[in-house]
């Protein structure tokens, strides 16, 4: 359900925000989103298969992945802000 909401509500907004900045940008945006879904599914599957971690560890591993992603987003925003001249 959450993935559907992300696809419907967030991704079209990104496409509108970056129109005119390059013809491949919306395609790369969707590809990055799908790559994130695939990596999350792969990591989740490996966590469940690991006998020492199991199914109970998936929320914690997911939270770590989200925190890493949020940190990279903040880092990218700060780097972009310092390089942008108005």
KAKAMO-V371811 format. One record per pair of residues at least 24 apart in sequence whose C-alpha atoms are under 8 Angstrom apart, sorted by the first residue. I is the first residue (numbers start at 1). J is the second residue. Records with the same first field share a line. If there is no record, write none. Layout:
BEGIN
I: J + J
END
This chain:
BEGIN
none
END
